Amino acid sequence: MLVSLAVAALFVAGIAVAGSALRDETTAKRAQPPTTTAPAPTTTTAPAPTTTTVPPTTIIQPPWAALPPVPGGVVGPGSQRPEVQAYEQRMADIHFDPGPVDGIYDQKTVYATQTLQKYGGAVPTGRITDADVFALNFFQFKPPMAATPEANRTEIDITGQTLTLYENYQPKLITTMSSGSGENYCYDTPRENPTSHVCEDANTPSGDFVFNEFRAGWDKSPLGQLYNPYYFNKGIAVHGYDSVPTTPASHGCVRIPMHIAEYFHTLVNRGDPVHVFGGKPANVTSSTPLTPSPQPPTVPDPIPPPGQPA
């Protein structure tokens, strides 16, 4: 028994010594400063800025406007008001060419107003109402009519009776026009020393053409006088005329207002495309050879008397 008690005492004493040593080691570890390893810096690369490039074929739309309301609900030819000048300036900004921006409602302003009304599908009265001011305030160009539009071209809309000229894919000029009336008419051809009498329908045919000949000033044709004509389909031309009705009225040509015909030829070049939409064929209904007019018999010169030179 004594031996057992002695062994037990020795065992407990060993445990106490071991525990004391363990506590000292733990305390020493706690006393040491913690070791901190800083994480490796991370490099953040900013994404490259993205540049949005608008295709050159995209039409740049005009900003909205805030025009004054129409005095009395309608203004027309003869009006001279600051509101008219504001309307003229807006029409000039969207390339309708109302003539001088002077607040005077003249025939040039009438043509520009008719252009606005035709372009939007309204009745072309040539007088400005609140509806027209709304159309001016929120005006947007139409998409091109050509399937594969060229940078510089002219599009002629027979249905809408408007002409749009593009430069670098952007509308440069929009104007009212008057195309072939569709009536049957006759003329002698060619222009010099005609040999045939031809009758055909006065239509402006659809198709893809190019400007090929410009004649400055008044050019006499078998059907009348054309001002500054630029021909694109045989005898069919874009030209100025004193009267440009809101409906088709020509023999097949494209009439435009005189003040626009003054400079139209400077906006286009020979070879520029011309696209005509909505036209009908110029059907030739008859062609008759012209019989040369009989020439009067020539009388020989008298024989001079003797002594005078022959």
JOCOR-V102762 format. One record per backbone hydrogen bond with DSSP energy under -1.0 kcal/mol. CO is the residue of the C=O (numbers start at 1). NH is the residue of the N-H. E is the energy in kcal/mol with one decimal. If there is no record, write none. Layout:
co->{CO	CO}
nh->{NH	NH}
e->{E	E}
This chain:
co->{1	2	3	4	5	6	7	8	9	10	11	12	13	14	15	16	17	18	19	20	21	22	23	24	25	26	27	55	70	75	76	79	81	82	83	84	85	86	87	88	89	90	91	92	95	100	103	104	105	106	107	108	109	110	111	112	113	114	115	116	117	118	123	128	129	130	131	132	133	134	136	137	151	153	154	155	156	157	157	161	162	163	164	165	165	166	167	170	173	175	178	179	179	183	185	187	189	189	195	196	197	198	199	199	200	201	202	207	209	211	213	217	219	221	224	226	227	229	230	231	231	233	236	236	237	238	239	240	250	254	255	256	257	258	260	260	263	264	269	272	273	274	275	276	277	281	283	286	288	305}
nh->{5	6	7	8	9	10	11	12	13	14	15	16	17	18	19	20	21	22	23	24	25	26	27	28	29	30	31	58	73	128	79	105	85	86	87	88	89	90	91	92	93	94	96	95	174	102	81	106	78	110	111	112	113	114	115	116	117	118	119	120	122	121	125	75	133	134	135	136	137	138	139	65	169	166	275	164	277	161	162	177	157	175	155	172	173	153	170	167	165	163	255	249	250	202	200	198	195	196	290	189	288	187	285	286	185	203	182	276	274	271	231	228	226	224	221	219	240	215	238	212	213	236	232	233	254	230	256	227	181	239	178	241	261	262	263	264	266	267	272	211	154	209	156	207	158	283	201	199	197	308}
e->{-2.5	-2.3	-2.3	-2.4	-2.2	-2.3	-2.2	-2.3	-2.2	-1.9	-2.0	-2.2	-2.2	-2.5	-2.6	-2.4	-2.2	-2.3	-2.3	-1.9	-2.0	-2.2	-2.4	-2.1	-2.1	-2.1	-1.8	-1.9	-1.8	-2.2	-2.1	-2.9	-1.5	-1.8	-2.2	-2.7	-2.2	-1.9	-2.3	-2.4	-2.1	-1.5	-2.9	-1.5	-2.7	-1.7	-1.3	-1.5	-2.5	-1.9	-2.4	-2.1	-2.5	-2.6	-2.0	-2.2	-2.4	-3.0	-2.8	-1.6	-2.9	-1.2	-2.0	-2.1	-1.9	-2.2	-2.0	-2.3	-2.6	-1.9	-1.1	-2.0	-2.7	-3.1	-2.9	-2.7	-2.8	-1.6	-1.4	-1.4	-2.7	-2.4	-3.1	-3.6	-1.5	-1.1	-1.7	-2.9	-3.0	-2.5	-2.7	-1.6	-2.7	-3.0	-2.5	-3.0	-2.0	-2.4	-3.2	-2.4	-2.8	-2.7	-2.1	-1.8	-2.6	-2.1	-3.6	-2.7	-2.8	-3.1	-3.0	-2.8	-2.3	-1.4	-3.1	-3.4	-2.9	-2.2	-2.1	-3.0	-1.2	-2.4	-2.5	-1.7	-2.9	-2.2	-2.2	-1.8	-2.7	-2.3	-1.4	-1.3	-2.2	-1.3	-1.3	-1.7	-1.9	-1.8	-2.3	-2.1	-1.7	-3.3	-3.1	-1.9	-2.7	-1.5	-2.3	-2.7	-3.3	-1.7}
